[in-house]
Amino acid sequence: MTNKNSTKRSLFSSVVAIMLCCTMLLGTTFAWFTDEASTGRNTIQAGNLDMKVSYKPYNSAQDWTEVDSTTPVFSDQTLYEPGYTEAVWLEIKNEGSLAFRSELGIDIYSEKEGVNVYNDSFKLSDYLVVRHSPIENIDLAESIYSSRESFSGLAYEGKFTEGENILVANNTVLKPGESWYYLVVIQMPTSVGNEANHNGEVNSIPEIEFGLNARAVQVPEESDAFGNDYDANADYVTGPQASVGVLDKDARTVNIYQGEEGVVLDTAYQFKPTETYEEAQQSPYRYWHADFVVSADKDVAAESMMLAGYYELYADLVTDGDWVGLTSPDAIPAGTEIRLVEAMSGGAVSVNYEELCNFGNDGTGFLCGAKDMNGSNDGTTITVELRLYETEEPSDENGNSHNVETGRAITVGTFKYTF
């Protein structure tokens, strides 16, 4: 009996011990050989292609001046005569983090014919020569080209031709921080005679309106795992652009719709798109909305500044040919952006890119100006940008409309004015 009880106790103890072992096993993990390693943090940044363009007159101690779309690098010289020569330096500087190459263009926006002393019509472009060349060393160049006649040795020579670009491609790679220079010369040769001598009447003076442009494109310089040829096929891509020309005082005297007549604006500019209406109809920007965006670098007091705009089609339909004026009953904080077309029409009017190109090239098409109403804005600088606002493709969701904006915008022309 004792042995049986002892056996039972032993069996019970064994069962309990096994159960305890199983319970303990469930609370543990199996051990294996292990190791661990981790990398440091990696940062990915977008590269920056940033070109700065500055100019100064040839053979001058004048400091370099950074250009924008309102900077005329040549003087507004209406007295070209045989032998007259103007020359400027352009500095192209890489201020970004990516290497690029650049090219220079001369855009001819318009030309007005004149009448000479023989009462014959003539174009000034027939009697002007444009010479230009990329040059690495300014000091050396100014010692070589030390006379008007020596400019004939420049690498490129051409004529002004309306609508065309006279391009100078410079395949030199500019790395971050590096600069390159272009010398641009405009000259009336001494061989020109009275055929380019206008007859003295104000309305017979020939004129050319032109601008310079510089473009940059990335080059095979930076490398990835397969080499540096991923941008070997990169080329210059130009989106919509508009030249910006100041209006003279007579053109700044305007009538304001349902307001005063004979208002003299302090400043006014015309924005001329560089594409024709036919080109705009084929452009991916065709239905994008065009609008002026105005901002000031200082607070503007209520009713103290008038913003004025003129759009020919809208003026013909609504304003009897007058400009539309806009003043704010409230103070406008510095940096506030105002969309002029949208504000003037209460959002009821939009102008798309093809309309801009259709009505913006005729001399009276797409104009913008401003007036300090009481002198309180002396020293205030306004910035006016012509922007294009992307619109959605028509769909059932937007009512099959071309007029729903996505929020993305690009700037195609800018001017600044300080009162």
Secondary structure, DSSP 4 states (H G I P E B T S, - for coil): -HHHHHHHHHHHHHHHHHHHHHHHHHTS----------PPP---------EEEEEEETT--PPPEE--TT--SS-------TT-EEEEEEEEEE-SSS-EEEEEEEEEEEEE-EEBTTS-EE-GGGG-EEEEEEES-HHHHHHHS-STGGGGGSSEEE---TT-B--EEEEEEE-TT-EEEEEEEEE--TT--GGG-B-S-GGG--EEEEEEEEEEEE-TTS-BTTBS-TTTT--------EEEEE--TGGGEEPBTTS-SSEE-SEEEEEEESS-HHHHHTSTTTTPEEEEEEEESS-B-TT-EEEEEEEHHHIIIIITT-BEEE--SS-B-TT--EEHHHHHHTT---EEHHHHHHHSSSSSSEEEEEEESSSTTTT-EEEEEEEEEEEPPP-TTTTS-S--EEEEEEEEEEEEEE-
